[in-house]
Amino acid sequence: MPRISRRQATILIAGALVAPLAAPAIVRARSQTIFIIVPYAPGGSIDSLMRSIAKAMAETLDQPVLVDNKPGANGIVGSQYVARAPKDGSVLLASGTGPISLNILLRKNLPYKLEDFASVAMLCNGPLSLTVNARTPAADVKSFVTYAKGRDKPLFYATLGPGSVTHLFGIMMGKSMGFAVTEVAYRNNPASIMETLSGECDLNFATPAAVIEHARGGQLRILAVSAEKRMASFPEIPTLAESGYPDLTASFWTALHAPAGTPRDVIARLNAAANAAMQKSEIAKQLDTDGLMVDTGAPERLDAQLTKDAALWGPVIKAQNIALE
């Protein structure tokens, strides 16, 4: 029987000690719960969507995936939590235009930066609408611009507050179409829609799904959407691009981010599960109800969206000197 040197014996003993620990580590990684942090209160459309996506991802990954709501400060509380979370794929952020792109562009003292996150997967995006009260003497974008330019006072448009997508889009629209606008902030979309219905507010940029029933009922008129192409859900509504304003193509999006430094193989696994989730028929139906469109791909698709946001919203923010604390 061959003799074993002291060095070989030490290596064998060390391996024997490590082996029982290594195998359970792999098992723990597979059984570990993944938390998707939603930076909003429970009950909203994004919260509901993320719960459906979490369920579908859990089926693909064969691993628990749960939603954890951490609302506060326009998405800052939840986003900061994820930025400081373990870099192992166990904590993800349900990110979006507001918590990531706009907060980073608007807030100098933000407790996180873009480099604190790694892109996992783009999920969906949604356009804004150009909606007016049905009493407005405009049947399309062209006649609307003529009407707006002929007024002796600005048009009042509804926003969801300073620095919101609706606020910035209204500034862009007024500049592009060549007439004066004044923003009016509301606490939520329903409140802004009520004011548009009453005629107190001239314009609303709510999602088409939020105003379509009022439009079909003859109270509001959706003149166009800001999508790149006509929406399958509302094929009768033209885009602003085909109406002569391609510079007003814009959207808000929802995606998944992980803490920066998360291993690439972990991100690839999560990306595949997220993409598979977005192909589920029940999620497609939910998106259709909310007026959103599936927008998936590799993590680089989300990187590209962030770059696009900076190019679209950044100049507006800088030109207007908009800053939030």
ChimeraX attribute file (.defattr): number of C-alpha atoms within 10 A of each C-alpha:
attribute: neighborCount
match mode: 1-to-1
recipient: residues
	/A:1	3
	/A:2	4
	/A:3	6
	/A:4	9
	/A:5	8
	/A:6	9
	/A:7	8
	/A:8	11
	/A:9	11
	/A:10	12
	/A:11	11
	/A:12	12
	/A:13	10
	/A:14	11
	/A:15	11
	/A:16	11
	/A:17	11
	/A:18	11
	/A:19	10
	/A:20	10
	/A:21	10
	/A:22	11
	/A:23	10
	/A:24	11
	/A:25	11
	/A:26	11
	/A:27	10
	/A:28	11
	/A:29	14
	/A:30	14
	/A:31	13
	/A:32	14
	/A:33	16
	/A:34	22
	/A:35	19
	/A:36	27
	/A:37	25
	/A:38	24
	/A:39	28
	/A:40	23
	/A:41	14
	/A:42	15
	/A:43	10
	/A:44	9
	/A:45	12
	/A:46	19
	/A:47	20
	/A:48	13
	/A:49	16
	/A:50	23
	/A:51	17
	/A:52	19
	/A:53	25
	/A:54	20
	/A:55	16
	/A:56	23
	/A:57	25
	/A:58	18
	/A:59	14
	/A:60	15
	/A:61	16
	/A:62	11
	/A:63	16
	/A:64	16
	/A:65	22
	/A:66	20
	/A:67	23
	/A:68	23
	/A:69	18
	/A:70	18
	/A:71	17
	/A:72	13
	/A:73	10
	/A:74	14
	/A:75	21
	/A:76	20
	/A:77	17
	/A:78	25
	/A:79	31
	/A:80	20
	/A:81	18
	/A:82	26
	/A:83	24
	/A:84	15
	/A:85	16
	/A:86	15
	/A:87	19
	/A:88	17
	/A:89	26
	/A:90	19
	/A:91	24
	/A:92	32
	/A:93	28
	/A:94	27
	/A:95	27
	/A:96	23
	/A:97	20
	/A:98	20
	/A:99	22
	/A:100	20
	/A:101	21
	/A:102	21
	/A:103	24
	/A:104	18
	/A:105	23
	/A:106	22
	/A:107	14
	/A:108	12
	/A:109	11
	/A:110	14
	/A:111	13
	/A:112	18
	/A:113	17
	/A:114	15
	/A:115	10
	/A:116	16
	/A:117	23
	/A:118	23
	/A:119	25
	/A:120	31
	/A:121	30
	/A:122	29
	/A:123	27
	/A:124	18
	/A:125	21
	/A:126	24
	/A:127	25
	/A:128	24
	/A:129	27
	/A:130	23
	/A:131	25
	/A:132	27
	/A:133	25
	/A:134	19
	/A:135	12
	/A:136	15
	/A:137	13
	/A:138	18
	/A:139	13
	/A:140	16
	/A:141	20
	/A:142	13
	/A:143	13
	/A:144	17
	/A:145	15
	/A:146	15
	/A:147	14
	/A:148	21
	/A:149	16
	/A:150	10
	/A:151	11
	/A:152	8
	/A:153	12
	/A:154	15
	/A:155	17
	/A:156	18
	/A:157	24
	/A:158	27
	/A:159	27
	/A:160	20
	/A:161	16
	/A:162	16
	/A:163	21
	/A:164	17
	/A:165	20
	/A:166	23
	/A:167	20
	/A:168	22
	/A:169	23
	/A:170	24
	/A:171	18
	/A:172	18
	/A:173	17
	/A:174	17
	/A:175	12
	/A:176	13
	/A:177	18
	/A:178	13
	/A:179	18
	/A:180	18
	/A:181	19
	/A:182	18
	/A:183	21
	/A:184	16
	/A:185	17
	/A:186	15
	/A:187	10
	/A:188	12
	/A:189	17
	/A:190	13
	/A:191	14
	/A:192	23
	/A:193	25
	/A:194	12
	/A:195	17
	/A:196	23
	/A:197	21
	/A:198	11
	/A:199	16
	/A:200	14
	/A:201	21
	/A:202	20
	/A:203	27
	/A:204	27
	/A:205	29
	/A:206	24
	/A:207	22
	/A:208	26
	/A:209	19
	/A:210	17
	/A:211	23
	/A:212	20
	/A:213	12
	/A:214	17
	/A:215	18
	/A:216	11
	/A:217	11
	/A:218	12
	/A:219	17
	/A:220	23
	/A:221	23
	/A:222	26
	/A:223	22
	/A:224	24
	/A:225	31
	/A:226	27
	/A:227	22
	/A:228	16
	/A:229	15
	/A:230	18
	/A:231	20
	/A:232	11
	/A:233	14
	/A:234	14
	/A:235	10
	/A:236	11
	/A:237	18
	/A:238	20
	/A:239	26
	/A:240	24
	/A:241	18
	/A:242	14
	/A:243	14
	/A:244	12
	/A:245	15
	/A:246	15
	/A:247	13
	/A:248	22
	/A:249	18
	/A:250	22
	/A:251	20
	/A:252	17
	/A:253	21
	/A:254	25
	/A:255	23
	/A:256	24
	/A:257	29
	/A:258	32
	/A:259	27
	/A:260	19
	/A:261	14
	/A:262	18
	/A:263	14
	/A:264	12
	/A:265	10
	/A:266	15
	/A:267	21
	/A:268	15
	/A:269	14
	/A:270	21
	/A:271	23
	/A:272	19
	/A:273	20
	/A:274	26
	/A:275	21
	/A:276	16
	/A:277	23
	/A:278	22
	/A:279	13
	/A:280	13
	/A:281	10
	/A:282	14
	/A:283	18
	/A:284	16
	/A:285	12
	/A:286	15
	/A:287	19
	/A:288	17
	/A:289	12
	/A:290	17
	/A:291	21
	/A:292	25
	/A:293	19
	/A:294	18
	/A:295	18
	/A:296	21
	/A:297	15
	/A:298	16
	/A:299	20
	/A:300	13
	/A:301	16
	/A:302	24
	/A:303	15
	/A:304	11
	/A:305	15
	/A:306	19
	/A:307	11
	/A:308	14
	/A:309	18
	/A:310	16
	/A:311	11
	/A:312	18
	/A:313	20
	/A:314	16
	/A:315	13
	/A:316	16
	/A:317	18
	/A:318	12
	/A:319	8
	/A:320	10
	/A:321	9
	/A:322	14
	/A:323	14
	/A:324	12
	/A:325	8
